[in-house]
Amino acid sequence: MPARNPAALDFLLTRRSCPARLLVPPLPDEDQLQAILTAALRCPDHGKLEPWRLVVIERAALTRIAGEVAMRGAALGLEPDRIGKAVSQYADSHLAVLVVGVPRPTDKVPAIEQALSAGAVCLSLLNAALASGFGANWLTGWPLHDGPLLADSFGLGPGEWAAGIVHIGTAAETPPERPRPDLARVVTRVSA
């Protein structure tokens, strides 16, 4: 029987993301960030393919990307509110980590399992940052689905895609609670 870890279970039962707009310095120092990244990569990875990579994005790059998101949104003819929301995600951030899906050619592990592993990295990264005492938020949005923007602004290569971006900082205020799923509504059982 595995040893029970009440502290870990309590963390998982009470964890909550902090809205990215509420994340401010201080940020993790290099040692803290390395621990967070190391923990994030201890995720399910069928076949040990490492079908992902991480891009740490610091303040100056986030400011640059915010401008590029604004220009790309205008070029695509998107609504100003939609562009503004995406721009603020980068302009207001001080540190973010992009999780990049890197599909590996193999007959053993289907592409969907590789994609799920990249999603697991996102959640592990989010939880590692939270467990380290920082606030964090896993976001996506139209910029992370735009191939040219991903290549030009984030340096993604052919075939790579963005699983999400995790913003990390110190929560300026207590994150709001939100309704949680009703187990009776979302859980079924197969017993025979």
N, C-alpha and C positions, 0 to 999 in steps of 0.2 A: 504494500500500500504506500503510495507516495506521501511524503510529509506535507501536511497542510501548511499553507502560507497565508495566515489571516491578514497580514499587512498588505500583501499583493491583492488579495481578494477585495479588501476594503477599498484600496485604491481604485480598482476596476469598477466597483459598484458606486463610487462617488465621483469619478473623474468627469470633467467637463471641459470642453474646449473654451478658449477665450476668444471673443471676436477679434479679428486681426487689427481693427481700428483702435483697440484698447491696449495693444502691445507697445511698450516703450522700453528704452534702456533702463537698467543695465541688461546687457545681453550675456549669453554664456561666454566665458573666456575660452581660450583655445583648448585647454584641458577638458573643460566641461563639454564643449562642443564635440571633441573627439569621443568622449564617453557616450554622448547622445547618439552620435553616428554609428559607433560600434554596436550599441544596443539595438539600433534600428535595423541593422543588417543581420541580426539573429532572428530571421523570420523563415517561414516555410519556403522551401526552394526545392521542389521535386527535381531530382537529377543533378542537383548542385550546379546549375547552369549560370547562376547570377544574371538573370535576365533583366537587369536594372543597373542604374548608376545614379550617383547623387551629384548635384551641382549646388555648391554653397554660394549664395548670392548676397553680397554685402551692400551696405547703404548706397555707395556711389553707383554701383551697377543697378540697383533697384530704381534709383532716380533716373538713370539713363533709360531703363526699360519702360518706366512710366511714360516718358516722352515718346518712345517708339510705339507703345500701345495706343497713345492718343492719335498719332499719325496714321497708324494702320487702321484703327477704327474709323477714322474719317475717310480713308481711301476705300474702305468697304461700304461706306454709306450707312453705318450703324447710327442708331438714335443717340443723341448727345447724352442722355441719362445713362444709357448702357455703356457708352465709352467712359463717362466720368466715373462710374462705379468701378470699372476695371482699372482705370488709371490710379484711382485712390488706393487700390489694393497694393500697388507697387510704390507709389509716391509716399505713402504713410508708413511703410515698413522699414525696419532697420536691419533685419536679418531674415532670410528665407532659405529653404532648401528645396530645390526642385528634384522630384523623383522621376527619373526618366526610364521608361520601359525600353528595354533593348532585347528584342526578340532574337533568340538563338536558333539556328537551324538544327533541327533534330527530329527524328521519327519517334523518339521515346516520350517527349513531353509536349502535349498539344499547346498551341498558342494561347488558348484561354487559361491554362494553368500557369503559364509564364506571366500573363497579364494579372492574374490573381495574386501571384507572388509580388509583383510591383505594388499592388494595392496593399498587400500585407506590410510592405516596407513603409508605406505612407502611415498606416495606423501605428506601427511600431515606433516610427520616428515621432509622431504626435505624442504617444504615450511616454516615450523616453524623455522627451522635453518636459512634459507635465510632471513625471516622476522625479525629475531633477530640480523641481521647484520653479520652473518657468511657466509662463503662459504660452499656449500654442494653438494654431488653427490650421486645419487642412482645407485648402481651397482649390477650386478649379476655375471655370469661367471660359468665355470665348477665346481669350488670348492663348490659352493652353490647348486649344483645338485648331489653331491657325498654323498650318505648316510653314508658310514663309516667315511668320513672326518667330516661331520656335527655332527655325534654322538661323535667322539673322540675329535675333536678340538673345537667345539662350544657347546657341551653338549646337543644336541637335543635328545629328547626321541622318542620312537616308534610312528609313525604316524605324527610326526612333520616335517615341511619342511621350507625352507628358501624362503621368499618372496623377500628379497633383503637386501642389507647392505648399509646404508647411512653413508658416510664419512663426517665428520664435522671439520672445522677449519677456519682459516682466509685465504682468497684468496691472494696468493702471487702476483697476477696480475689480471687485469680485465678479467673475463671469456670471451672467444670468443663468438661472436654471431653466430647463425646458421640459415639456412633457416627454415622458419615456413610453416606449411601446407597452401595450397591454398584453401580457403573456397569453392570456386566454384567447386573444384575437389572432395572434401570429404563430402560436405553437400548436402543432398537431402531433399525434403519436402513432406509430406503427408498432403493434405489439405481437403480431403473429403473421 
